[in-house]
């Protein structure tokens, strides 16, 4: 799989967040995980990791 920069956070239709109850979603939104996802993940320079990906399709 070759590296392709993704400028936005995409959620899958199978994302586990949607399987949570309203109470669980609210608790998650108020936890450190929300800040981590909003502040830390976007700050990671993914281009630095592009050397780990090849151009050949994986099997």
Predicted model as a PDB file, atoms N, CA, C, CB and O in Angstrom, pLDDT in the B-factor column:
MODEL        1                                                                  
ATOM      1  N   UNK A   1       0.858  -1.173   0.000  1.00 50.00           N  
ATOM      2  CA  UNK A   1       0.000   0.000   0.000  1.00 50.00           C  
ATOM      3  C   UNK A   1       0.897   1.227   0.000  1.00 50.00           C  
ATOM      4  CB  UNK A   1      -0.972   0.003   1.227  1.00 50.00           C  
ATOM      5  O   UNK A   1       1.768   1.346   0.862  1.00 50.00           O  
ATOM      6  N   UNK A   2       0.718   2.098  -0.897  1.00 55.00           N  
ATOM      7  CA  UNK A   2       1.523   3.305  -0.934  1.00 55.00           C  
ATOM      8  C   UNK A   2       0.927   4.370  -0.019  1.00 55.00           C  
ATOM      9  CB  UNK A   2       1.636   3.832  -2.370  1.00 55.00           C  
ATOM     10  O   UNK A   2      -0.268   4.380   0.276  1.00 55.00           O  
ATOM     11  N   UNK A   3       1.799   5.252   0.411  1.00 59.00           N  
ATOM     12  CA  UNK A   3       1.396   6.308   1.339  1.00 59.00           C  
ATOM     13  C   UNK A   3       0.639   7.394   0.594  1.00 59.00           C  
ATOM     14  CB  UNK A   3       2.621   6.905   2.058  1.00 59.00           C  
ATOM     15  O   UNK A   3       1.059   7.843  -0.473  1.00 59.00           O  
ATOM     16  N   UNK A   4      -0.474   7.809   1.167  1.00 65.00           N  
ATOM     17  CA  UNK A   4      -1.243   8.915   0.608  1.00 65.00           C  
ATOM     18  C   UNK A   4      -1.661   9.811   1.763  1.00 65.00           C  
ATOM     19  CB  UNK A   4      -2.491   8.405  -0.202  1.00 65.00           C  
ATOM     20  O   UNK A   4      -2.329   9.364   2.695  1.00 65.00           O  
ATOM     21  N   UNK A   5      -1.270  11.061   1.698  1.00 68.00           N  
ATOM     22  CA  UNK A   5      -1.599  12.004   2.758  1.00 68.00           C  
ATOM     23  C   UNK A   5      -3.107  12.201   2.846  1.00 68.00           C  
ATOM     24  CB  UNK A   5      -0.897  13.347   2.520  1.00 68.00           C  
ATOM     25  O   UNK A   5      -3.790  12.310   1.827  1.00 68.00           O  
ATOM     26  N   UNK A   6      -3.614  12.244   4.060  1.00 67.00           N  
ATOM     27  CA  UNK A   6      -5.042  12.425   4.290  1.00 67.00           C  
ATOM     28  C   UNK A   6      -5.225  13.700   5.104  1.00 67.00           C  
ATOM     29  CB  UNK A   6      -5.669  11.185   5.021  1.00 67.00           C  
ATOM     30  O   UNK A   6      -4.953  13.697   6.304  1.00 67.00           O  
ATOM     31  N   UNK A   7      -5.675  14.780   4.491  1.00 70.00           N  
ATOM     32  CA  UNK A   7      -5.766  16.058   5.194  1.00 70.00           C  
ATOM     33  C   UNK A   7      -6.938  16.168   6.167  1.00 70.00           C  
ATOM     34  CB  UNK A   7      -5.865  17.153   4.199  1.00 70.00           C  
ATOM     35  O   UNK A   7      -7.027  17.142   6.915  1.00 70.00           O  
ATOM     36  N   UNK A   8      -7.820  15.200   6.168  1.00 71.00           N  
ATOM     37  CA  UNK A   8      -8.966  15.284   7.078  1.00 71.00           C  
ATOM     38  C   UNK A   8      -9.195  13.947   7.765  1.00 71.00           C  
ATOM     39  CB  UNK A   8     -10.236  15.717   6.318  1.00 71.00           C  
ATOM     40  O   UNK A   8      -8.835  12.886   7.255  1.00 71.00           O  
ATOM     41  N   UNK A   9      -9.798  14.034   8.922  1.00 66.00           N  
ATOM     42  CA  UNK A   9     -10.115  12.827   9.684  1.00 66.00           C  
ATOM     43  C   UNK A   9     -11.381  12.207   9.112  1.00 66.00           C  
ATOM     44  CB  UNK A   9     -10.288  13.145  11.201  1.00 66.00           C  
ATOM     45  O   UNK A   9     -12.422  12.860   9.040  1.00 66.00           O  
ATOM     46  N   UNK A  10     -11.290  10.954   8.710  1.00 69.00           N  
ATOM     47  CA  UNK A  10     -12.440  10.280   8.132  1.00 69.00           C  
ATOM     48  C   UNK A  10     -12.905   9.176   9.069  1.00 69.00           C  
ATOM     49  CB  UNK A  10     -12.101   9.709   6.741  1.00 69.00           C  
ATOM     50  O   UNK A  10     -12.092   8.456   9.649  1.00 69.00           O  
ATOM     51  N   UNK A  11     -14.198   9.051   9.210  1.00 66.00           N  
ATOM     52  CA  UNK A  11     -14.767   7.990  10.021  1.00 66.00           C  
ATOM     53  C   UNK A  11     -15.382   6.938   9.117  1.00 66.00           C  
ATOM     54  CB  UNK A  11     -15.814   8.548  11.001  1.00 66.00           C  
ATOM     55  O   UNK A  11     -16.022   7.251   8.113  1.00 66.00           O  
ATOM     56  N   UNK A  12     -15.180   5.707   9.485  1.00 70.00           N  
ATOM     57  CA  UNK A  12     -15.777   4.599   8.758  1.00 70.00           C  
ATOM     58  C   UNK A  12     -17.213   4.409   9.222  1.00 70.00           C  
ATOM     59  CB  UNK A  12     -14.959   3.302   8.956  1.00 70.00           C  
ATOM     60  O   UNK A  12     -17.561   4.766  10.347  1.00 70.00           O  
ATOM     61  N   UNK A  13     -18.026   3.860   8.376  1.00 69.00           N  
ATOM     62  CA  UNK A  13     -19.397   3.558   8.780  1.00 69.00           C  
ATOM     63  C   UNK A  13     -19.390   2.498   9.882  1.00 69.00           C  
ATOM     64  CB  UNK A  13     -20.235   3.078   7.567  1.00 69.00           C  
ATOM     65  O   UNK A  13     -20.360   2.368  10.628  1.00 69.00           O  
ATOM     66  N   UNK A  14     -18.312   1.755   9.980  1.00 70.00           N  
ATOM     67  CA  UNK A  14     -18.158   0.733  11.016  1.00 70.00           C  
ATOM     68  C   UNK A  14     -17.391   1.262  12.228  1.00 70.00           C  
ATOM     69  CB  UNK A  14     -17.444  -0.487  10.444  1.00 70.00           C  
ATOM     70  O   UNK A  14     -16.965   0.474  13.073  1.00 70.00           O  
ATOM     71  N   UNK A  15     -17.212   2.547  12.327  1.00 74.00           N  
ATOM     72  CA  UNK A  15     -16.463   3.143  13.428  1.00 74.00           C  
ATOM     73  C   UNK A  15     -17.097   2.761  14.766  1.00 74.00           C  
ATOM     74  CB  UNK A  15     -16.403   4.678  13.276  1.00 74.00           C  
ATOM     75  O   UNK A  15     -18.317   2.816  14.917  1.00 74.00           O  
ATOM     76  N   UNK A  16     -16.277   2.379  15.720  1.00 77.00           N  
ATOM     77  CA  UNK A  16     -16.788   1.907  17.008  1.00 77.00           C  
ATOM     78  C   UNK A  16     -17.490   3.006  17.807  1.00 77.00           C  
ATOM     79  CB  UNK A  16     -15.653   1.333  17.828  1.00 77.00           C  
ATOM     80  O   UNK A  16     -18.286   2.701  18.695  1.00 77.00           O  
ATOM     81  N   UNK A  17     -17.212   4.272  17.509  1.00 78.00           N  
ATOM     82  CA  UNK A  17     -17.871   5.381  18.205  1.00 78.00           C  
ATOM     83  C   UNK A  17     -19.382   5.313  18.029  1.00 78.00           C  
ATOM     84  CB  UNK A  17     -17.341   6.729  17.693  1.00 78.00           C  
ATOM     85  O   UNK A  17     -20.133   5.600  18.962  1.00 78.00           O  
ATOM     86  N   UNK A  18     -19.825   4.938  16.845  1.00 78.00           N  
ATOM     87  CA  UNK A  18     -21.255   4.891  16.569  1.00 78.00           C  
ATOM     88  C   UNK A  18     -21.955   3.721  17.255  1.00 78.00           C  
ATOM     89  CB  UNK A  18     -21.481   4.812  15.085  1.00 78.00           C  
ATOM     90  O   UNK A  18     -23.181   3.703  17.365  1.00 78.00           O  
ATOM     91  N   UNK A  19     -21.180   2.754  17.711  1.00 83.00           N  
ATOM     92  CA  UNK A  19     -21.751   1.626  18.421  1.00 83.00           C  
ATOM     93  C   UNK A  19     -21.933   1.891  19.910  1.00 83.00           C  
ATOM     94  CB  UNK A  19     -20.888   0.422  18.227  1.00 83.00           C  
ATOM     95  O   UNK A  19     -22.501   1.064  20.625  1.00 83.00           O  
ATOM     96  N   UNK A  20     -21.455   3.040  20.381  1.00 86.00           N  
ATOM     97  CA  UNK A  20     -21.570   3.378  21.795  1.00 86.00           C  
ATOM     98  C   UNK A  20     -22.954   3.927  22.122  1.00 86.00           C  
ATOM     99  CB  UNK A  20     -20.500   4.391  22.187  1.00 86.00           C  
ATOM    100  O   UNK A  20     -23.644   4.479  21.265  1.00 86.00           O  
ATOM    101  N   UNK A  21     -23.333   3.762  23.365  1.00 90.00           N  
ATOM    102  CA  UNK A  21     -24.589   4.367  23.815  1.00 90.00           C  
ATOM    103  C   UNK A  21     -24.387   5.871  23.930  1.00 90.00           C  
ATOM    104  CB  UNK A  21     -25.057   3.761  25.180  1.00 90.00           C  
ATOM    105  O   UNK A  21     -23.252   6.347  23.913  1.00 90.00           O  
ATOM    106  N   UNK A  22     -25.469   6.618  24.045  1.00 91.00           N  
ATOM    107  CA  UNK A  22     -25.377   8.078  24.198  1.00 91.00           C  
ATOM    108  C   UNK A  22     -24.561   8.427  25.445  1.00 91.00           C  
ATOM    109  CB  UNK A  22     -26.797   8.713  24.288  1.00 91.00           C  
ATOM    110  O   UNK A  22     -23.775   9.374  25.432  1.00 91.00           O  
ATOM    111  N   UNK A  23     -24.748   7.669  26.505  1.00 94.00           N  
ATOM    112  CA  UNK A  23     -23.998   7.904  27.748  1.00 94.00           C  
ATOM    113  C   UNK A  23     -22.504   7.671  27.543  1.00 94.00           C  
ATOM    114  CB  UNK A  23     -24.521   6.992  28.873  1.00 94.00           C  
ATOM    115  O   UNK A  23     -21.681   8.455  28.015  1.00 94.00           O  
ATOM    116  N   UNK A  24     -22.156   6.599  26.840  1.00 92.00           N  
ATOM    117  CA  UNK A  24     -20.755   6.285  26.570  1.00 92.00           C  
ATOM    118  C   UNK A  24     -20.127   7.338  25.653  1.00 92.00           C  
ATOM    119  CB  UNK A  24     -20.631   4.887  25.939  1.00 92.00           C  
ATOM    120  O   UNK A  24     -18.976   7.725  25.850  1.00 92.00           O  
ATOM    121  N   UNK A  25     -20.877   7.797  24.657  1.00 89.00           N  
ATOM    122  CA  UNK A  25     -20.367   8.838  23.761  1.00 89.00           C  
ATOM    123  C   UNK A  25     -20.093  10.121  24.533  1.00 89.00           C  
ATOM    124  CB  UNK A  25     -21.364   9.109  22.622  1.00 89.00           C  
ATOM    125  O   UNK A  25     -19.075  10.777  24.312  1.00 89.00           O  
ATOM    126  N   UNK A  26     -20.996  10.476  25.435  1.00 92.00           N  
ATOM    127  CA  UNK A  26     -20.826  11.689  26.236  1.00 92.00           C  
ATOM    128  C   UNK A  26     -19.590  11.572  27.123  1.00 92.00           C  
ATOM    129  CB  UNK A  26     -22.079  11.953  27.097  1.00 92.00           C  
ATOM    130  O   UNK A  26     -18.818  12.525  27.238  1.00 92.00           O  
ATOM    131  N   UNK A  27     -19.397  10.419  27.747  1.00 93.00           N  
ATOM    132  CA  UNK A  27     -18.219  10.200  28.595  1.00 93.00           C  
ATOM    133  C   UNK A  27     -16.942  10.284  27.776  1.00 93.00           C  
ATOM    134  CB  UNK A  27     -18.304   8.836  29.298  1.00 93.00           C  
ATOM    135  O   UNK A  27     -15.946  10.851  28.226  1.00 93.00           O  
ATOM    136  N   UNK A  28     -16.970   9.724  26.581  1.00 89.00           N  
ATOM    137  CA  UNK A  28     -15.794   9.778  25.706  1.00 89.00           C  
ATOM    138  C   UNK A  28     -15.489  11.210  25.287  1.00 89.00           C  
ATOM    139  CB  UNK A  28     -16.009   8.902  24.463  1.00 89.00           C  
ATOM    140  O   UNK A  28     -14.328  11.617  25.265  1.00 89.00           O  
ATOM    141  N   UNK A  29     -16.511  11.966  24.960  1.00 89.00           N  
ATOM    142  CA  UNK A  29     -16.330  13.364  24.549  1.00 89.00           C  
ATOM    143  C   UNK A  29     -15.711  14.209  25.665  1.00 89.00           C  
ATOM    144  CB  UNK A  29     -17.673  13.967  24.129  1.00 89.00           C  
ATOM    145  O   UNK A  29     -15.001  15.176  25.389  1.00 89.00           O  
ATOM    146  N   UNK A  30     -15.976  13.847  26.921  1.00 93.00           N  
ATOM    147  CA  UNK A  30     -15.456  14.611  28.059  1.00 93.00           C  
ATOM    148  C   UNK A  30     -14.118  14.077  28.567  1.00 93.00           C  
ATOM    149  CB  UNK A  30     -16.465  14.600  29.190  1.00 93.00           C  
ATOM    150  O   UNK A  30     -13.551  14.643  29.501  1.00 93.00           O  
ATOM    151  N   UNK A  31     -13.608  13.014  27.978  1.00 93.00           N  
ATOM    152  CA  UNK A  31     -12.369  12.395  28.454  1.00 93.00           C  
ATOM    153  C   UNK A  31     -11.147  12.992  27.750  1.00 93.00           C  
ATOM    154  CB  UNK A  31     -12.414  10.873  28.233  1.00 93.00           C  
ATOM    155  O   UNK A  31     -11.266  13.825  26.851  1.00 93.00           O  
ATOM    156  N   UNK A  32      -9.972  12.538  28.191  1.00 93.00           N  
ATOM    157  CA  UNK A  32      -8.718  12.983  27.585  1.00 93.00           C  
ATOM    158  C   UNK A  32      -8.633  12.541  26.127  1.00 93.00           C  
ATOM    159  CB  UNK A  32      -7.517  12.440  28.375  1.00 93.00           C  
ATOM    160  O   UNK A  32      -7.912  13.155  25.340  1.00 93.00           O  
ATOM    161  N   UNK A  33      -9.354  11.489  25.756  1.00 88.00           N  
ATOM    162  CA  UNK A  33      -9.279  10.968  24.393  1.00 88.00           C  
ATOM    163  C   UNK A  33      -9.743  11.990  23.365  1.00 88.00           C  
ATOM    164  CB  UNK A  33     -10.109   9.706  24.272  1.00 88.00           C  
ATOM    165  O   UNK A  33      -9.202  12.046  22.260  1.00 88.00           O  
ATOM    166  N   UNK A  34     -10.730  12.792  23.712  1.00 87.00           N  
ATOM    167  CA  UNK A  34     -11.240  13.833  22.803  1.00 87.00           C  
ATOM    168  C   UNK A  34     -10.152  14.863  22.513  1.00 87.00           C  
ATOM    169  CB  UNK A  34     -12.488  14.530  23.411  1.00 87.00           C  
ATOM    170  O   UNK A  34      -9.917  15.222  21.359  1.00 87.00           O  
ATOM    171  N   UNK A  35      -9.497  15.332  23.561  1.00 90.00           N  
ATOM    172  CA  UNK A  35      -8.410  16.311  23.400  1.00 90.00           C  
ATOM    173  C   UNK A  35      -7.268  15.695  22.598  1.00 90.00           C  
ATOM    174  CB  UNK A  35      -7.895  16.801  24.784  1.00 90.00           C  
ATOM    175  O   UNK A  35      -6.698  16.340  21.718  1.00 90.00           O  
ATOM    176  N   UNK A  36      -6.941  14.443  22.908  1.00 90.00           N  
ATOM    177  CA  UNK A  36      -5.865  13.758  22.205  1.00 90.00           C  
ATOM    178  C   UNK A  36      -6.171  13.662  20.716  1.00 90.00           C  
ATOM    179  CB  UNK A  36      -5.644  12.362  22.792  1.00 90.00           C  
ATOM    180  O   UNK A  36      -5.309  13.938  19.882  1.00 90.00           O  
ATOM    181  N   UNK A  37      -7.395  13.271  20.383  1.00 84.00           N  
ATOM    182  CA  UNK A  37      -7.793  13.127  18.981  1.00 84.00           C  
ATOM    183  C   UNK A  37      -7.834  14.466  18.261  1.00 84.00           C  
ATOM    184  CB  UNK A  37      -9.150  12.455  18.887  1.00 84.00           C  
ATOM    185  O   UNK A  37      -7.497  14.545  17.079  1.00 84.00           O  
ATOM    186  N   UNK A  38      -8.244  15.520  18.964  1.00 86.00           N  
ATOM    187  CA  UNK A  38      -8.373  16.837  18.338  1.00 86.00           C  
ATOM    188  C   UNK A  38      -7.058  17.608  18.266  1.00 86.00           C  
ATOM    189  CB  UNK A  38      -9.383  17.655  19.088  1.00 86.00           C  
ATOM    190  O   UNK A  38      -6.849  18.401  17.348  1.00 86.00           O  
ATOM    191  N   UNK A  39      -6.169  17.375  19.238  1.00 89.00           N  
ATOM    192  CA  UNK A  39      -4.943  18.172  19.316  1.00 89.00           C  
ATOM    193  C   UNK A  39      -3.681  17.413  18.892  1.00 89.00           C  
ATOM    194  CB  UNK A  39      -4.767  18.673  20.718  1.00 89.00           C  
ATOM    195  O   UNK A  39      -2.841  17.961  18.177  1.00 89.00           O  
ATOM    196  N   UNK A  40      -3.548  16.176  19.322  1.00 90.00           N  
ATOM    197  CA  UNK A  40      -2.306  15.436  19.082  1.00 90.00           C  
ATOM    198  C   UNK A  40      -2.276  14.792  17.704  1.00 90.00           C  
ATOM    199  CB  UNK A  40      -2.120  14.371  20.142  1.00 90.00           C  
ATOM    200  O   UNK A  40      -1.321  14.992  16.953  1.00 90.00           O  
ATOM    201  N   UNK A  41      -3.298  14.028  17.362  1.00 86.00           N  
ATOM    202  CA  UNK A  41      -3.290  13.352  16.067  1.00 86.00           C  
ATOM    203  C   UNK A  41      -3.112  14.311  14.889  1.00 86.00           C  
ATOM    204  CB  UNK A  41      -4.570  12.579  15.895  1.00 86.00           C  
ATOM    205  O   UNK A  41      -2.316  14.014  13.999  1.00 86.00           O  
ATOM    206  N   UNK A  42      -3.814  15.443  14.842  1.00 85.00           N  
ATOM    207  CA  UNK A  42      -3.607  16.354  13.707  1.00 85.00           C  
ATOM    208  C   UNK A  42      -2.202  16.965  13.659  1.00 85.00           C  
ATOM    209  CB  UNK A  42      -4.628  17.465  13.762  1.00 85.00           C  
ATOM    210  O   UNK A  42      -1.755  17.408  12.601  1.00 85.00           O  
ATOM    211  N   UNK A  43      -1.514  16.991  14.786  1.00 89.00           N  
ATOM    212  CA  UNK A  43      -0.170  17.583  14.830  1.00 89.00           C  
ATOM    213  C   UNK A  43       0.911  16.618  14.350  1.00 89.00           C  
ATOM    214  CB  UNK A  43       0.150  18.039  16.244  1.00 89.00           C  
ATOM    215  O   UNK A  43       2.055  17.028  14.153  1.00 89.00           O  
ATOM    216  N   UNK A  44       0.572  15.359  14.162  1.00 88.00           N  
ATOM    217  CA  UNK A  44       1.551  14.371  13.708  1.00 88.00           C  
ATOM    218  C   UNK A  44       1.814  14.566  12.224  1.00 88.00           C  
ATOM    219  CB  UNK A  44       1.059  12.926  13.989  1.00 88.00           C  
ATOM    220  O   UNK A  44       0.893  14.566  11.407  1.00 88.00           O  
ATOM    221  N   UNK A  45       3.096  14.734  11.891  1.00 88.00           N  
ATOM    222  CA  UNK A  45       3.492  14.898  10.487  1.00 88.00           C  
ATOM    223  C   UNK A  45       3.575  13.514   9.845  1.00 88.00           C  
ATOM    224  CB  UNK A  45       4.867  15.660  10.364  1.00 88.00           C  
ATOM    225  O   UNK A  45       4.585  12.823   9.981  1.00 88.00           O  
ATOM    226  N   UNK A  46       2.531  13.116   9.160  1.00 84.00           N  
ATOM    227  CA  UNK A  46       2.460  11.774   8.585  1.00 84.00           C  
ATOM    228  C   UNK A  46       3.447  11.573   7.446  1.00 84.00           C  
ATOM    229  CB  UNK A  46       1.064  11.498   8.093  1.00 84.00           C  
ATOM    230  O   UNK A  46       3.781  10.433   7.123  1.00 84.00           O  
ATOM    231  N   UNK A  47       3.916  12.637   6.839  1.00 85.00           N  
ATOM    232  CA  UNK A  47       4.885  12.504   5.748  1.00 85.00           C  
ATOM    233  C   UNK A  47       6.169  11.832   6.227  1.00 85.00           C  
ATOM    234  CB  UNK A  47       5.205  13.879   5.150  1.00 85.00           C  
ATOM    235  O   UNK A  47       6.851  11.171   5.444  1.00 85.00           O  
ATOM    236  N   UNK A  48       6.501  11.996   7.504  1.00 88.00           N  
ATOM    237  CA  UNK A  48       7.705  11.374   8.051  1.00 88.00           C  
ATOM    238  C   UNK A  48       7.621   9.857   8.002  1.00 88.00           C  
ATOM    239  CB  UNK A  48       7.932  11.834   9.483  1.00 88.00           C  
ATOM    240  O   UNK A  48       8.649   9.180   7.988  1.00 88.00           O  
ATOM    241  N   UNK A  49       6.418   9.319   7.976  1.00 86.00           N  
ATOM    242  CA  UNK A  49       6.225   7.882   7.990  1.00 86.00           C  
ATOM    243  C   UNK A  49       6.019   7.300   6.599  1.00 86.00           C  
ATOM    244  CB  UNK A  49       5.057   7.538   8.856  1.00 86.00           C  
ATOM    245  O   UNK A  49       5.842   6.089   6.461  1.00 86.00           O  
ATOM    246  N   UNK A  50       6.039   8.123   5.583  1.00 84.00           N  
ATOM    247  CA  UNK A  50       5.778   7.656   4.215  1.00 84.00           C  
ATOM    248  C   UNK A  50       6.814   6.644   3.749  1.00 84.00           C  
ATOM    249  CB  UNK A  50       5.749   8.836   3.254  1.00 84.00           C  
ATOM    250  O   UNK A  50       6.516   5.816   2.888  1.00 84.00           O  
ATOM    251  N   UNK A  51       8.025   6.691   4.298  1.00 85.00           N  
ATOM    252  CA  UNK A  51       9.066   5.733   3.901  1.00 85.00           C  
ATOM    253  C   UNK A  51       8.725   4.314   4.339  1.00 85.00           C  
ATOM    254  CB  UNK A  51      10.415   6.143   4.490  1.00 85.00           C  
ATOM    255  O   UNK A  51       9.318   3.357   3.842  1.00 85.00           O  
ATOM    256  N   UNK A  52       7.790   4.166   5.249  1.00 85.00           N  
ATOM    257  CA  UNK A  52       7.392   2.842   5.728  1.00 85.00           C  
ATOM    258  C   UNK A  52       6.422   2.146   4.784  1.00 85.00           C  
ATOM    259  CB  UNK A  52       6.768   2.956   7.098  1.00 85.00           C  
ATOM    260  O   UNK A  52       6.145   0.959   4.952  1.00 85.00           O  
ATOM    261  N   UNK A  53       5.907   2.857   3.804  1.00 81.00           N  
ATOM    262  CA  UNK A  53       4.934   2.312   2.865  1.00 81.00           C  
ATOM    263  C   UNK A  53       5.569   2.084   1.516  1.00 81.00           C  
ATOM    264  CB  UNK A  53       3.733   3.236   2.731  1.00 81.00           C  
ATOM    265  O   UNK A  53       6.354   2.912   1.053  1.00 81.00           O  
ATOM    266  N   UNK A  54       5.243   0.971   0.875  1.00 76.00           N  
ATOM    267  CA  UNK A  54       5.756   0.666  -0.439  1.00 76.00           C  
ATOM    268  C   UNK A  54       4.750   1.038  -1.512  1.00 76.00           C  
ATOM    269  CB  UNK A  54       6.117  -0.799  -0.537  1.00 76.00           C  
ATOM    270  O   UNK A  54       3.620   1.424  -1.213  1.00 76.00           O  
ATOM    271  N   UNK A  55       5.167   0.918  -2.755  1.00 75.00           N  
ATOM    272  CA  UNK A  55       4.275   1.232  -3.874  1.00 75.00           C  
ATOM    273  C   UNK A  55       3.516   0.006  -4.366  1.00 75.00           C  
ATOM    274  CB  UNK A  55       5.070   1.835  -5.020  1.00 75.00           C  
ATOM    275  O   UNK A  55       2.571   0.128  -5.146  1.00 75.00           O  
ATOM    276  N   UNK A  56       3.926  -1.175  -3.911  1.00 75.00           N  
ATOM    277  CA  UNK A  56       3.274  -2.413  -4.344  1.00 75.00           C  
ATOM    278  C   UNK A  56       2.022  -2.663  -3.497  1.00 75.00           C  
ATOM    279  CB  UNK A  56       4.256  -3.619  -4.240  1.00 75.00           C  
ATOM    280  O   UNK A  56       1.961  -2.302  -2.322  1.00 75.00           O  
ATOM    281  N   UNK A  57       1.044  -3.281  -4.119  1.00 69.00           N  
ATOM    282  CA  UNK A  57      -0.176  -3.649  -3.400  1.00 69.00           C  
ATOM    283  C   UNK A  57       0.152  -4.751  -2.401  1.00 69.00           C  
ATOM    284  CB  UNK A  57      -1.295  -4.109  -4.385  1.00 69.00           C  
ATOM    285  O   UNK A  57       0.928  -5.657  -2.704  1.00 69.00           O  
ATOM    286  N   UNK A  58      -0.426  -4.676  -1.239  1.00 65.00           N  
ATOM    287  CA  UNK A  58      -0.186  -5.728  -0.235  1.00 65.00           C  
ATOM    288  C   UNK A  58      -1.144  -6.888  -0.474  1.00 65.00           C  
ATOM    289  CB  UNK A  58      -0.356  -5.171   1.213  1.00 65.00           C  
ATOM    290  O   UNK A  58      -2.186  -6.732  -1.111  1.00 65.00           O  
ATOM    291  N   UNK A  59      -0.780  -8.030   0.038  1.00 59.00           N  
ATOM    292  CA  UNK A  59      -1.586  -9.240  -0.172  1.00 59.00           C  
ATOM    293  C   UNK A  59      -2.117  -9.726   1.128  1.00 59.00           C  
ATOM    294  CB  UNK A  59      -0.780 -10.341  -0.848  1.00 59.00           C  
ATOM    295  O   UNK A  59      -2.821 -10.734   1.169  1.00 59.00           O  
TER     296      UNK A  59                                                      
ENDMDL                                                                          
END                                                                             
